[in-house]
Amino acid sequence: MEEEEASTSSATPPTKIRRMCHYNKDWENKYSWITKANVDTRAYCKICRNEFAVAEGLKGVNQHAKGGKCASQVPKNGLFLYA
């Protein structure tokens, strides 16, 4: 009887625990246009002067570079060349 109960109950797959990423200071070496915002899960864009979420890690940085207000001003490699 216990076997029947186990086979009839629908087992749900375990859910993946989502963890929020925090700003990583090392990103500034690759992306010279960002800096840390007041909140650990956000970054500040020096070009458009807006904050954006980095709770999903580099995904947020890349999305801002591709689709943010300053997308046309962000270099493809993330670095600015200073004369």
Buried (B, 14 or more C-beta within 10 A) or exposed (E): EEEEEEEEEEEEEEEEEEEEBEBBEEBBEEBBBBBBBEBEBBBBBEBBEBBBBBBBBBEBBEBBBEEBEBEEEBEEEBEEEEE
